[in-house]
Amino acid sequence: MDLFNYSTNEKKAHIGPLANRMRPQTIDQVIGQEHIIGEGTLLRRAIEADRLTPMIFFGPPGTGKTTLAKVIANSTSAHFEQLNAVTSGVNDIRKVTQEAKELLNLYDKRTVLFIDEIHRFNKGQQDALLPYVEDGTIILIGATTESPMFEINPALLSRSRLFKLEPLSDESIRKIILTAISDKERGFGNYSIKIHDKALDHLVNIANGDARTALNAIELAVLTTNKNKEGIIDITLDVAEQSIQKRVLQYDKKGDNHYDTISAFIKSIRGSDPDATLYWLAKMIYAGEDPRFIARRLYVHAAEDIGLADPNALLIAQAAAYAVDLIGMPEARLPLAEAALYLATAPKSNAVITGIDEALATVKKEKSGQVPLHLRDAHYKGAKELGHGIDYKYPHNYENGYVPQQYLPDHLTKKTFYNPTTYGYEKTIQKRLDYFNERKKREE
């Protein structure tokens, strides 16, 4: 980093966007991500000891990937270089690695190379890095919003430690906003600012774990709000809504609105109303509800209220849950909507839940039944002498792969737990069970 670049970066640190000015300089200033930089963690120890190894930071935008790289830059004795994969190519890589070689050979000084949005590098560009990472010429730090398992070459990935950054908690976002308001050197501490509780709650909620979004919003609110008669910048809920360009919804992710909305969502699916299903889903997405929570509810509902009336419902719900983790929001709204609509328009049956609950109640309340001798394991030594497995009829040896025989304990042979409906695929299941019952009657 030359003198001109250093001067430019120093200037940006004081007059640039608030999100850049408030970027922590030391690890103690970092808010959130305690699971990877808390006291005693591997990454924190490596930073404090200046014992860095190649690493990849991945996670949603605004969670601190670049911030951690900057903290490392301020903490390491190694030479620090930065590239952005969007604007850099193989020639830039060659230039940096050549300079790194010279620093290592002439001054025994290693180079830390931070590559932002490393997933933007194609296979050839990533391969160009590999020899220098492997021989220690550079210590690679990559940052990506994508899954490194899919976007980073396996050879490069195997030589790097992965650190996953999670969306910041509401408490962390709140602390970041209040710190920006009070900090006199980098923030708005020299201003007289009053932020209303509802305005702060709205910014925290809509930021949805993204510190950059929160800081951009509070910066816009402060710089575009005139002082009142007392000389105070009064940030109300209305100002907060305009600053983050999203109106407030009466939706508390831990309160009544949260439970009422998810209740309406599930009941709309159960009631086979696709339009209401989409509306309540949209409300949850707009309000910043955790998409994994929505996916979990779809998963449960597929088994609870559809069951074997449409066995594919569970697979569709599973695919949506996987998509939430794989691609994230906002794209994951599409698989979630598809799954919700599939469930809403599928035939309904709660026979699965009534069946398993009745079976559990029977196990809990009635005496424990013995496994019939012909069903017991006959493989271990002495089992056959005890009568285990004797007289067991192998169903595949009989007509239509079925033969009547006792499977329940003696005191439950007349008990029925599963009663399929006449809807969807369960109608086919009922026909099959009717056939089995007729066979039983004929052979009794």
URFENZI-V349896 format. One record per backbone hydrogen bond with DSSP energy under -1.0 kcal/mol. CO is the residue of the C=O (numbers start at 1). NH is the residue of the N-H. E is the energy in kcal/mol with one decimal. If there is no record, write none. Layout:
BEGIN
co=CO nh=NH e=E
co=CO nh=NH e=E
END
This chain:
BEGIN
co=2 nh=6 e=-2.3
co=3 nh=7 e=-2.4
co=4 nh=8 e=-2.4
co=5 nh=9 e=-2.6
co=6 nh=10 e=-2.3
co=7 nh=11 e=-2.0
co=8 nh=12 e=-2.3
co=9 nh=13 e=-1.8
co=11 nh=14 e=-1.2
co=11 nh=15 e=-2.1
co=12 nh=16 e=-2.2
co=17 nh=21 e=-2.5
co=18 nh=22 e=-2.8
co=20 nh=23 e=-1.1
co=26 nh=29 e=-1.1
co=33 nh=36 e=-1.8
co=33 nh=37 e=-1.9
co=34 nh=38 e=-1.9
co=38 nh=41 e=-2.1
co=41 nh=45 e=-2.4
co=42 nh=46 e=-2.2
co=43 nh=47 e=-2.4
co=44 nh=48 e=-2.8
co=45 nh=49 e=-2.1
co=46 nh=51 e=-2.5
co=54 nh=161 e=-2.3
co=55 nh=142 e=-2.4
co=56 nh=163 e=-2.8
co=57 nh=144 e=-2.2
co=58 nh=165 e=-2.9
co=62 nh=211 e=-2.5
co=64 nh=68 e=-2.3
co=65 nh=69 e=-1.5
co=66 nh=70 e=-2.3
co=67 nh=71 e=-2.4
co=68 nh=72 e=-2.3
co=69 nh=73 e=-2.2
co=70 nh=74 e=-2.0
co=72 nh=76 e=-2.3
co=79 nh=112 e=-3.7
co=81 nh=114 e=-3.1
co=83 nh=116 e=-2.5
co=84 nh=88 e=-1.4
co=89 nh=93 e=-1.7
co=90 nh=94 e=-2.7
co=91 nh=95 e=-2.2
co=92 nh=96 e=-2.3
co=93 nh=97 e=-2.8
co=94 nh=98 e=-2.3
co=95 nh=99 e=-2.1
co=96 nh=100 e=-2.3
co=97 nh=101 e=-2.1
co=98 nh=102 e=-2.0
co=99 nh=103 e=-2.4
co=100 nh=104 e=-2.2
co=101 nh=105 e=-2.7
co=102 nh=106 e=-2.9
co=103 nh=107 e=-1.8
co=103 nh=109 e=-1.9
co=110 nh=79 e=-2.7
co=111 nh=139 e=-2.9
co=112 nh=81 e=-3.1
co=113 nh=141 e=-2.7
co=114 nh=83 e=-2.9
co=115 nh=143 e=-2.1
co=116 nh=85 e=-2.6
co=117 nh=120 e=-2.5
co=118 nh=121 e=-1.6
co=122 nh=126 e=-2.4
co=123 nh=127 e=-2.6
co=124 nh=128 e=-1.6
co=126 nh=130 e=-1.1
co=129 nh=133 e=-1.8
co=130 nh=134 e=-2.7
co=131 nh=135 e=-2.0
co=132 nh=137 e=-1.1
co=132 nh=138 e=-1.8
co=139 nh=113 e=-2.1
co=140 nh=55 e=-2.6
co=141 nh=115 e=-2.7
co=142 nh=57 e=-3.4
co=143 nh=118 e=-2.0
co=144 nh=59 e=-1.6
co=147 nh=150 e=-1.6
co=147 nh=151 e=-1.8
co=148 nh=152 e=-2.1
co=153 nh=157 e=-2.9
co=154 nh=158 e=-2.5
co=157 nh=160 e=-1.6
co=161 nh=56 e=-3.0
co=163 nh=58 e=-2.2
co=169 nh=173 e=-2.3
co=170 nh=174 e=-2.6
co=171 nh=175 e=-2.1
co=172 nh=176 e=-2.2
co=173 nh=177 e=-2.3
co=174 nh=178 e=-2.4
co=175 nh=179 e=-2.3
co=176 nh=180 e=-2.1
co=177 nh=181 e=-1.9
co=178 nh=182 e=-1.7
co=179 nh=183 e=-2.2
co=180 nh=188 e=-3.1
co=183 nh=189 e=-2.8
co=188 nh=191 e=-1.8
co=192 nh=233 e=-3.2
co=194 nh=235 e=-3.3
co=196 nh=200 e=-2.6
co=197 nh=201 e=-2.8
co=198 nh=202 e=-2.1
co=199 nh=203 e=-2.2
co=200 nh=204 e=-2.5
co=201 nh=205 e=-2.6
co=202 nh=206 e=-2.7
co=203 nh=207 e=-2.0
co=204 nh=208 e=-1.1
co=207 nh=210 e=-1.4
co=209 nh=168 e=-2.1
co=210 nh=214 e=-1.7
co=211 nh=215 e=-2.6
co=212 nh=216 e=-2.7
co=213 nh=217 e=-1.9
co=214 nh=218 e=-2.2
co=215 nh=219 e=-2.1
co=216 nh=220 e=-2.1
co=217 nh=221 e=-2.3
co=218 nh=222 e=-2.3
co=219 nh=223 e=-2.5
co=220 nh=224 e=-1.4
co=228 nh=231 e=-2.2
co=232 nh=228 e=-2.5
co=233 nh=194 e=-2.6
co=234 nh=236 e=-1.0
co=235 nh=196 e=-2.5
co=236 nh=240 e=-2.3
co=237 nh=241 e=-2.5
co=238 nh=242 e=-1.9
co=239 nh=243 e=-2.3
co=240 nh=244 e=-1.9
co=241 nh=246 e=-1.7
co=249 nh=251 e=-2.3
co=252 nh=255 e=-1.8
co=255 nh=259 e=-1.6
co=256 nh=260 e=-3.3
co=257 nh=261 e=-2.5
co=258 nh=262 e=-2.1
co=259 nh=263 e=-1.8
co=260 nh=264 e=-2.3
co=261 nh=265 e=-2.4
co=262 nh=266 e=-2.4
co=263 nh=267 e=-2.5
co=264 nh=268 e=-1.9
co=265 nh=269 e=-1.8
co=266 nh=270 e=-2.8
co=267 nh=271 e=-1.9
co=268 nh=273 e=-2.6
co=269 nh=272 e=-1.8
co=273 nh=277 e=-2.0
co=274 nh=278 e=-2.2
co=275 nh=279 e=-2.0
co=276 nh=280 e=-2.5
co=277 nh=281 e=-2.0
co=278 nh=282 e=-2.6
co=279 nh=283 e=-2.3
co=280 nh=284 e=-2.0
co=281 nh=285 e=-2.4
co=282 nh=286 e=-2.9
co=283 nh=287 e=-2.1
co=284 nh=289 e=-2.9
co=285 nh=288 e=-1.2
co=290 nh=294 e=-1.5
co=291 nh=295 e=-2.5
co=292 nh=296 e=-2.2
co=293 nh=297 e=-2.1
co=294 nh=298 e=-2.1
co=295 nh=299 e=-2.2
co=296 nh=300 e=-2.4
co=297 nh=301 e=-2.6
co=298 nh=302 e=-2.2
co=299 nh=303 e=-1.1
co=300 nh=304 e=-2.7
co=301 nh=305 e=-2.6
co=302 nh=307 e=-2.2
co=305 nh=349 e=-1.7
co=306 nh=309 e=-2.1
co=307 nh=310 e=-1.1
co=309 nh=425 e=-3.1
co=310 nh=313 e=-2.2
co=312 nh=316 e=-2.5
co=313 nh=317 e=-2.4
co=314 nh=318 e=-2.1
co=315 nh=319 e=-2.4
co=316 nh=320 e=-2.1
co=317 nh=321 e=-2.2
co=318 nh=322 e=-2.3
co=319 nh=323 e=-2.3
co=320 nh=324 e=-1.9
co=321 nh=325 e=-1.3
co=322 nh=326 e=-2.3
co=323 nh=327 e=-2.9
co=323 nh=328 e=-1.0
co=328 nh=332 e=-2.1
co=330 nh=333 e=-1.8
co=331 nh=334 e=-1.8
co=332 nh=336 e=-2.1
co=333 nh=337 e=-2.4
co=334 nh=338 e=-2.7
co=335 nh=339 e=-2.6
co=336 nh=340 e=-2.6
co=337 nh=341 e=-2.6
co=338 nh=342 e=-2.3
co=339 nh=343 e=-2.5
co=340 nh=344 e=-2.4
co=341 nh=345 e=-2.0
co=350 nh=354 e=-2.3
co=351 nh=355 e=-2.0
co=352 nh=356 e=-2.5
co=353 nh=357 e=-2.1
co=354 nh=358 e=-2.0
co=355 nh=359 e=-2.1
co=356 nh=360 e=-2.5
co=357 nh=361 e=-2.3
co=358 nh=362 e=-2.2
co=359 nh=363 e=-2.4
co=360 nh=364 e=-2.3
co=361 nh=365 e=-2.6
co=362 nh=366 e=-2.4
co=372 nh=375 e=-1.8
co=373 nh=376 e=-1.2
co=373 nh=389 e=-2.5
co=380 nh=383 e=-2.0
co=383 nh=388 e=-2.2
co=384 nh=387 e=-1.5
co=387 nh=390 e=-1.0
co=389 nh=392 e=-1.6
co=394 nh=397 e=-2.3
co=395 nh=398 e=-2.0
co=398 nh=401 e=-2.1
co=399 nh=402 e=-1.5
co=409 nh=412 e=-1.9
co=412 nh=415 e=-2.1
co=423 nh=426 e=-1.4
co=424 nh=427 e=-1.4
co=425 nh=429 e=-1.9
co=426 nh=430 e=-2.6
co=427 nh=431 e=-1.6
co=428 nh=432 e=-1.9
co=429 nh=433 e=-2.5
co=430 nh=434 e=-2.6
co=431 nh=435 e=-1.9
co=432 nh=436 e=-2.1
co=433 nh=437 e=-2.6
co=434 nh=438 e=-2.2
co=435 nh=439 e=-2.1
co=436 nh=440 e=-2.1
co=437 nh=441 e=-2.2
co=438 nh=442 e=-2.1
co=439 nh=443 e=-1.7
END
